[in-house]
Amino acid sequence: MDRYTLEQRIHIIQTYYENGRSLISTYRKLRNYFGVNNRPNQSSIQRLVKKFEETGCVVDKPKTGRPKTVRTNENIAAVCESVKNEPTTSISRRSQELGISYGSVWRILHADLHLPAYRIQLTQELKEKDHLQRRNFASWIIEQRATDPLFSTNILFSGEANFTMDGVVSKENCVIWGNENPRVIREKSLRSQKVAVWCAFWANGIIGPFFFEDNAGNAVTATAEHYQSMLSDFLWPELNHIDVSDVYFQQDDVTCHTTRENVQFLRSKFGQRVISRNADINWPPRSCDLTPLDFFLWGYLKSRVYAVKLETINDLKDNIRAAIREITPATCRKVVENFDNRIDICSRNRGAHLNDILFQI
């Protein structure tokens, strides 16, 4: 009954006796006084009546034990001042500096100061010249869209990623609650088997996966020769049924992609529509936040591929293929729309990080 004032408690007792000591009638009558949602339930009324009949009083007894004096106005002010001066200090360090327990500092921050905790966002480091190149690329995309609003749907984005048998476990986010320590260990191989995956992504779907591997099926690091062989033996046949006369091919600035020979080989298929370092339209370096493979595909695949325990490297490959088949053309179109949104933000930020996305709530 802590939430009810002395005057309200007296009114409850009066109503109870005026209605023949009926809990149901009292509960109904209190609707006009408290409202439908704020009136006490029948159990609360019964407890208050019992207290009154046993003690002749409706006031709660003073609570025993150590008084809660830690969250005083003085300590709240001290924590508030500490946060203003050093907002990045951890709760444990702040607790030591102020001489207030960790739990009390945490409760003051949340319950008294109502301060949410914001995590630092990790993103690709940008060099001094990157801003201009990113801004120029964003401007070029926006110019093309002014003529053709669906221009971005004709860009074939490409890239590679490594998938290991172990997957990735975040120890900070992987916890087990219980009364006892279950002593769970996740084994990790010193040299875990992996596959090197290449895919191409555009509004019409996904081409791939292609696995860079030797004749024995072991993953290999893609060289310029491996890359050109993949283009001629895998990508070109996949494009035979597609009119690529208006398609732009994008690739990142990995050295094996951007050799003079490979850029020239790409031009044999796409003409002057190659987006790459050393090509017709410059792809800005360190711009993984602008390519759908990095800001969507690889993360999505890893969330699906490692959802079940993998026994063999073939299981890993099969899971990758299955996860790619689940991605619908409608999803691909949404991702390309996201690319356009990122381009607009990049332009507004003059080539800087996409803060509107990084810190979106």
N, C-alpha and C positions, 0 to 999 in steps of 0.2 A: 504493500500500500504506500510505498515511499512517494509515489507520484501524486498523491492526493493531499490537499491542504487540510488543516484542522477543521476549517469551516465546512469543507466538503464531507469529511468523515462524520461530523455531527449530523449533517443533512441525511446521510445514508442511514444512520441509526434511527433518526426520527421517522424516516420513511418506512423503515422496517417495522417499527412498532405501530405506526398509524395504519399499516396494512395487515394487521393480524399476524405478524411474525411470519409472513409468507415470503419465501425467497423469490419465487416466480413473480409475485405481484410487485415486490420491491424492485426487482430487476426491470420490470416493465415501466413502473412509475419514474425510475431514474432517467429514462430516455429523454423526458422533457427538460431535465436539469443539466445533464451532461452531454446530450446528443447521442446519436446511435452508435458512433464508433468510439467514443471516449468514456462511456459508462463502465463501471467495474462489472466483471462477470459474477455469476452466482457464488463461485468458490471464494472470490475475494470478499464478497458481502458476508458470507458465512464466517470467514476468519475474523473479520472486523467485529462482528456481533459477539463471537466467542471471546475475543479480547476484552470487549466492553463488559460482558457479563462476569468474566473472571476477575478483572482488575478494576472495573468501574472507570476505565480510562480508554481513550482511543489513540493516545500518543504512543509511538513506538518507543521501546526501551532503548537507552543508549547502547551502542554496540561496544562489545569488549574487544580487547586486543590492542595492538599498537596502532595509534592514530596514523592515518595516511596524510603525512605532512610533506612528502617529497615533491608533489606537484603544486608547490606554492607559487604565488604570484612572482616571488623573487626568482625562483628557479626557472619558471616559464620565461621571464624576461631575460634571464641569463642565456638560455638556449636560443631564444630569438635573436639576441645580439650576436651570439656565436655564429649562427647561420648567416646572418647579414655579412659578417666579416670574412668567413671561410665557408662558402656554400658547398665545397667539394670534400670537406673533412668527413670521414666515416663516423658512424654512430659510436663505435668502440673508442676511437681516438677522442671524439668529443666528450664521451663519458669520462675518460681519464682526465682530460683537461678541466672539466667542470666539477669533478668530484661527485657526480650523480650516476646512479646505476644505469647500466645499458638499457634495461627495461623501462626505467622511468624516462630516460631521454627519448626512447622510441615512442612512448605514449604521449609525451609532450609534443613531439613533432607531428604526430598523427591526430591525436584527439584534441589538443589545445590550440596548436598553431595551424592545423589542417594543411600541412605541407606535403604534397605528393613527392615521391622520389623519381627523378628522371635519369635514365641510363644513358651513358655516353654511346653515341653511334659511331661504329667503325666503318670507314669507307676508304676508297683508293686515294692514295696521296697524289695530289696534282702538282706538277712542276710549274715554274714561272711562266713558261710559254704555252702551257696546255690550255689556259683559259681562252686565249685568242683562237687557237685551233678549234676548240669545242664551240666557241661562239660562231666562228665562220661556218662550221658544219651545220649547226642549228639554223643559221640564216639561210644556208643553201636549201635545206629541207623545207623550210617555211616558204621560200620562193617557189619551189617546185609545187607545193601544195596550193599555192595561190592560183596556179594554172590547172592543176589536177588535184582536187581534194582527196582523192584516193591514192595519191602517189606512193605513200609508204607501204601500201599493200603489194607493191611490185618490187619490194626490196627483199632479196633472199639473204638473210643473215646466217653466218656460219661460224663454227667454233669447235673447240675440243675441250674435254675434261677427263680427269682420271677418276675411276671408281675402284676402290679397294674392297677386298673381301671383309675387312674389319668394319668398314663404315666409319662413322664419326660419333663419339659419345661426348656430350658436354657434361663434365662432372659438376658444374655449377647448377645445371638445370635437372640433373638426374638424381633424385633423392628417393629414399624408401622410408616411409613413416612406420613406426612400430614401437612396441615396448622394449624390444631387445634388438641389438645390432645383428642383422642377418648375415653380416660378413660376406657380402656378395662381391665377387671379383669378376671383372670382365677381362678375359685374356686378349692380348694384342700381340700379333706376330711382329718379330723384329723386321722382317721383310715380307709384308703382306702381299699376296698376289693382287694384281690389279688389271684393269682393262683401260685402254686409251680409246675414248669414244669421240667420234666426230658426227655432228648433225648440222643440217641446214633448216632454218625456221623462217616461215613467212605466213602471210595471212591465209593461204590456202592449205596449210598443214605443215608436216615435218617430213623432211627427207632424211632417212637414216633409221637406225644408227649404222655407222661404219666403224669397225674395230681395227685399229692399227696393230697388227701382230705379224709374227714370222710364220714360217710354214708349220711350225710345231704348235701354233696357237698361243704363243707367249706374247704378251704386250711388248711393243717396241716404241721407242721415242720417234716421233715422226720427223723424218728428214725431208729436204726439198724434193728428193726423188720419190720418197714414199707419198708425199702430198700430191705430186703431179700424177702418180699412178692412181691414187684414189680418185682424183678428178676425172681422169680419162676412163678408168675401168668401172667406177661406181656412179659418180655424179652425172657424167654425160648420158649414160643409158637411162638414168632416172628422169632426165629432162627431155628425152626424145619425144614424149607425147605432150610437151608444154611449149607454147609459143613464147620464146624468151626474147623476142625483139624489143620489148619494153621493160624487161626485167633487169634490175641492178643487182650485182653480186657484192656482198660486203664480207670482209674478213678482217681479223685483228692484225696487229703488227708483229706477230711471231715471225722470226727470221725465215723459217722454212717456207712461210706463205708468201713472203714479199720479195723473193729473189727476182731478178730481172726476167729469168726464164719462165717462172711460174706466173708472174703478172702478164707476160706476153701470151702465155698459154690460156689464161682466163679471157684475155681480149679476143682470142680466136672464137670463143663462144658468145661472149657478152659485149663485144665491141668496146666502145669507150665508156662503158657503164660499170666499171669496176671501182668499188669503194674500198680503198686500201692505201697503206703507205706505199709510196713509189708508184702509185697508179693514177687514175684520171680524177677521182674525187678523194681527197685525203680523209682517211678515218682518224679522228683525233686519238692520240695515245692515252692510255690509262682511263679509258671511258667505258668500263664494264657496266656502269649504271645506265648506259644508253643502248646496250644490245640485249634483245629479248632472251638470248641464251643465258646470259649471266644474271639478269635481274628476274628471270622466271624459270627457264627450262631446267637448268642443272639443279637448282634447289628443289624444284618440284619432283624431279626424277629421284633424287636421293631420299626425299621423304617417303616415296613409294617403294623404292627398291629395297630399302633396309627395314621395311615394315615386318618382314619375316626373316627368320634365320637362314643364312645361306650356307650350303654345304660344299658346293663346288663352284669353280669359275664359270661353268656353263649355266649354273643357277643364276649367277650374277648377270650374265648376258641375257638370259631369258627374261629375267625381271625387268631389265632395261627395255627390251623390246616390248614387253607387255605394257609397261607404264607409258611408253610413247604411243602405243595404239589406243590407250584410253583418252588421250588428248584430242578433243573434237575440233573441227574447223572453227566452230563458234568461239571456242576458247582462244584459238590462235588469233582470230580477228580482234578479240578483246585485248589481247596482249599487244597487238600492233597499235591499237588505240592508245594503250598505255605508253607505248614508245612515242607517239605523237605528243602526248601530254608531257612527257619528260623533255622532249625537244623544246616545247614552249617554255617550260620552267628553266631549262638551260639557257635559252635566249634571254629571258627576263633577268636571270642571275649573272648575265654576261660571262657565261662559261664556267661559273663556279659550281660548287656542289649543289645537288638538288634538295635544298633544305625543306622545301614545301612537301617533299615526299619523305625525307628522312625523319622529320619531326611531326608528321601528320598523326593526329590522335583519332 
